[in-house]
Amino acid sequence: MNAIEIKGLKKVYDSYSLGPVDLTLPQGCIMGLIGENGAGKSTSIKAMLGMISSEGSIRLLGKDIRSEAASVKQDIGVVPDEIGLPEMLNVKQVEKIMKDTFTNWDSAQFADYIKRFDLPEKKAFKTFSKGMKMKLGIAIALSHHAKLLILDEPTSGLDPLVRDEIVGILNDFTRDENHSILISSHIVSDLEKICDYIAFLHKGRLMLCEEKDRLLEQYGILHTTKDVLEGLAEDAVIGKRISEYGAEAIVRRDRVPASFDTQPVTIEELFVIMAKEA
């Protein structure tokens, strides 16, 4: 069973359109949804959760999100970019609400996460820092035995230490092969650490969706001259930068001569070049 199956997802606004988007996340894997601000990441997630109307087919954990929403949402942990809890509530009061929300709520597990994250139980939510709010959101998402986590920009605006801690938590979650994660971010370096699959969104269009390791094997960076670059097959070059000092290009390794010294490419470099070319 796949954790996420999306076919033909479309959403049209007056000044913006998303799609069509087709992507699949196998169970037990982590997918990074990458894109600049306004690329369509949050719109895609809202459509997946049935928060907005959209065209196309969306199945989460084998269930149709439209016809089986009530049952599938019990198995999904959602962490939005802004944790929307009443400002005057403390941790204990938040838990009382969650007990009535999720049928599989686990108070002992929630208490463990609160202790692990060193979150105060009696202080009002409005006094929490952004990092503390995000940790509380993750604690909630992980405390009702969710099988799929969907996170929208969870590391945005956080300092490197907190970001690294959250990345570690997500890695621990997927040690169970029945657990899967979709995480959107424009901080590509965070996703490159943990993701099995990468999906690129740019201006509402899905540019690619592929296994991370395959992307890194398939593409490389070539430092050469403008003349050499122009002599390559047209489909060999994904994107390029040319200056008076030479040329740099993202190339398909199997489309350039084996004698060329292609260097490893990062996911961030690949995305930036592809987005600029698009």
Rosetta blueprint (number, residue, H / E / L):
1 M L
2 N E
3 A E
4 I E
5 E E
6 I E
7 K E
8 G E
9 L E
10 K E
11 K E
12 V E
13 Y L
14 D L
15 S L
16 Y L
17 S E
18 L E
19 G E
20 P E
21 V E
22 D E
23 L E
24 T E
25 L E
26 P E
27 Q L
28 G L
29 C L
30 I E
31 M E
32 G E
33 L E
34 I E
35 G L
36 E L
37 N L
38 G L
39 A L
40 G L
41 K H
42 S H
43 T H
44 S H
45 I H
46 K H
47 A H
48 M H
49 L L
50 G L
51 M L
52 I L
53 S L
54 S L
55 E E
56 G E
57 S E
58 I E
59 R E
60 L E
61 L L
62 G L
63 K E
64 D E
65 I L
66 R L
67 S L
68 E L
69 A H
70 A H
71 S H
72 V H
73 K H
74 Q L
75 D L
76 I E
77 G E
78 V E
79 V E
80 P L
81 D L
82 E L
83 I L
84 G L
85 L L
86 P L
87 E L
88 M L
89 L L
90 N L
91 V H
92 K H
93 Q H
94 V H
95 E H
96 K H
97 I H
98 M H
99 K H
100 D H
101 T H
102 F L
103 T L
104 N L
105 W L
106 D L
107 S H
108 A H
109 Q H
110 F H
111 A H
112 D H
113 Y H
114 I H
115 K H
116 R H
117 F L
118 D L
119 L L
120 P L
121 E L
122 K L
123 K L
124 A L
125 F H
126 K H
127 T H
128 F L
129 S L
130 K H
131 G H
132 M H
133 K H
134 M H
135 K H
136 L H
137 G H
138 I H
139 A H
140 I H
141 A H
142 L L
143 S L
144 H L
145 H L
146 A L
147 K L
148 L E
149 L E
150 I E
151 L E
152 D E
153 E L
154 P L
155 T L
156 S L
157 G L
158 L L
159 D L
160 P H
161 L H
162 V H
163 R H
164 D H
165 E H
166 I H
167 V H
168 G H
169 I H
170 L H
171 N H
172 D H
173 F H
174 T L
175 R L
176 D L
177 E L
178 N L
179 H L
180 S E
181 I E
182 L E
183 I E
184 S E
185 S E
186 H L
187 I L
188 V H
189 S H
190 D H
191 L H
192 E H
193 K H
194 I H
195 C L
196 D L
197 Y E
198 I E
199 A E
200 F E
201 L E
202 H E
203 K L
204 G L
205 R E
206 L E
207 M E
208 L E
209 C E
210 E E
211 E E
212 K H
213 D H
214 R H
215 L H
216 L H
217 E H
218 Q H
219 Y E
220 G E
221 I E
222 L E
223 H E
224 T E
225 T L
226 K H
227 D H
228 V H
229 L H
230 E H
231 G L
232 L L
233 A L
234 E H
235 D H
236 A H
237 V E
238 I E
239 G E
240 K E
241 R E
242 I E
243 S E
244 E L
245 Y L
246 G E
247 A E
248 E E
249 A E
250 I E
251 V E
252 R E
253 R H
254 D H
255 R H
256 V L
257 P L
258 A L
259 S L
260 F L
261 D L
262 T L
263 Q E
264 P E
265 V L
266 T L
267 I H
268 E H
269 E H
270 L H
271 F H
272 V H
273 I H
274 M H
275 A H
276 K H
277 E H
278 A L
